[in-house]
């Protein structure tokens, strides 16, 4: 799995209406650990959030993972109400009216979430797996 960081200048063009929550990880302190590591590696977050329930969102284009028929794959790593929220458009695409619809890969979202946790744990050096 390869992650390409989407900086704040490109955020609006990268995120789609098909991005949905993969999972919320509620381990105390994990969200702050991840934020700290992502800030070291990527710098400023992809979005600037000013609310108590959401203070950062790092967005990545994912390569080396098949999300057909969608033309791209997006991963969002954010904090949400003191939890770490992983979101993606894996298993979703937009129809002609730009409405999100499920694809054949939708049933594989939990496996994809596991892949993401494993990759992030290795890349960031923080414990995301049970």
C-alpha atoms as one frame of an Amber mdcrd trajectory, in Angstrom:
protein
   0.000   0.000   0.000   1.400   3.383  -1.032   0.068   6.624   0.469   0.464
   9.995  -1.243  -0.309  12.917   1.064  -2.874  15.428  -0.191  -1.898  18.919
   1.039  -4.468  21.497   2.089  -4.221  23.239  -1.311  -5.474  20.102  -3.088
  -7.861  18.787  -0.439 -11.050  20.100  -2.026 -10.257  18.383  -5.332  -9.261
  15.031  -3.820 -12.017  14.242  -1.328 -15.222  12.871  -2.838 -18.757  12.413
  -1.619 -18.094   8.670  -1.538 -15.690   8.811   1.435 -17.314   7.003   4.376
 -16.124   5.998   7.833 -14.218   2.697   7.879 -13.912   2.621  11.649 -13.381
   4.655  14.796 -10.588   3.463  17.078 -11.236   4.568  20.658  -7.903   3.678
  22.282  -7.142   6.522  24.741  -4.340   8.792  23.504  -4.045   7.077  20.097
  -5.544   9.962  18.136  -2.973  12.382  19.565  -0.091   9.948  18.898  -1.169
   9.600  15.272  -1.601  13.378  14.876   1.878  13.954  16.231   3.487  11.391
  13.887   1.559  12.641  10.848   2.573  16.227  11.635   6.235  15.107  11.784
   6.004  13.205   8.496   3.560  15.307   6.439   3.490  18.724   8.093   0.216
  20.648   8.106  -2.977  18.587   7.902  -5.013  18.444   4.680  -7.780  20.442
   6.350  -7.788  23.019   9.060 -10.452  22.126  11.602 -11.339  24.412  14.464
 -13.911  22.365  16.337 -13.488  20.440  19.586 -14.690  17.164  18.062 -12.368
  17.355  15.033  -8.977  19.092  15.031  -7.127  17.416  12.137  -7.712  15.461
   8.948  -4.852  14.033   6.872  -5.960  12.833   3.434  -4.038  10.445   1.180
  -4.381   9.027  -2.296  -3.827   5.283  -2.066  -2.086   3.345  -4.804  -1.383
  -0.375  -5.098  -4.938  -1.207  -3.948  -7.666  -1.992  -6.496 -10.796   0.126
  -5.999 -12.299  -0.415  -9.440 -14.535   0.801 -10.927 -13.671   4.017  -9.037
 -10.802   5.929 -10.681  -8.954   6.577  -7.396  -8.830   5.544  -3.760  -8.805
   8.029  -0.878  -7.940   7.472   2.788  -8.719  10.035   5.477  -7.112   9.890
   8.927  -8.775  12.227  11.402  -9.698  12.693  15.005 -13.350  12.625  15.910
 -14.529  13.136  19.484 -11.205  11.888  20.930 -11.191   8.792  18.688  -9.075
   8.041  15.644 -11.345   7.932  12.585 -10.272   6.107   9.434 -12.428   6.865
   6.381 -12.205   5.867   2.753 -14.135   5.603  -0.478 -13.068   1.962  -0.807
 -16.101   0.021  -2.083 -17.906   3.202  -3.161 -18.037   5.240  -6.342 -20.107
   8.122  -7.664 -22.798   7.606 -10.280 -23.581   9.989 -13.140 -25.492  12.290
 -10.755 -22.503  12.242  -8.349 -24.438  10.194  -5.800 -22.411   7.584  -3.861
 -23.188   3.987  -4.778 -21.717   0.735  -3.471 -19.472  -1.347  -5.687 -18.679
  -5.068  -5.606 -15.774  -4.277  -3.263 -18.089  -2.886  -0.557 -18.225  -6.272
   1.186 -14.420  -6.162   1.522 -14.290  -2.894   3.515 -13.452  -4.607   6.818
 -10.508  -6.414   5.183  -9.359  -3.119   3.688  -9.630  -1.464   7.124  -7.367
  -4.197   8.521  -4.834  -3.555   5.737  -4.933   0.173   6.533  -4.389  -0.387
  10.274  -1.474  -2.731   9.597   0.136  -0.330   7.139  -0.304   2.676   9.431
   1.035   0.795  12.441   4.223  -0.024  10.533   4.576   3.374   8.847   3.765
   5.549  11.866   5.140   3.265  14.555   1.992   3.464  16.675  -0.096   0.514
  17.937  -3.254   0.327  15.786  -3.810  -3.427  15.942  -5.278  -5.397  18.815
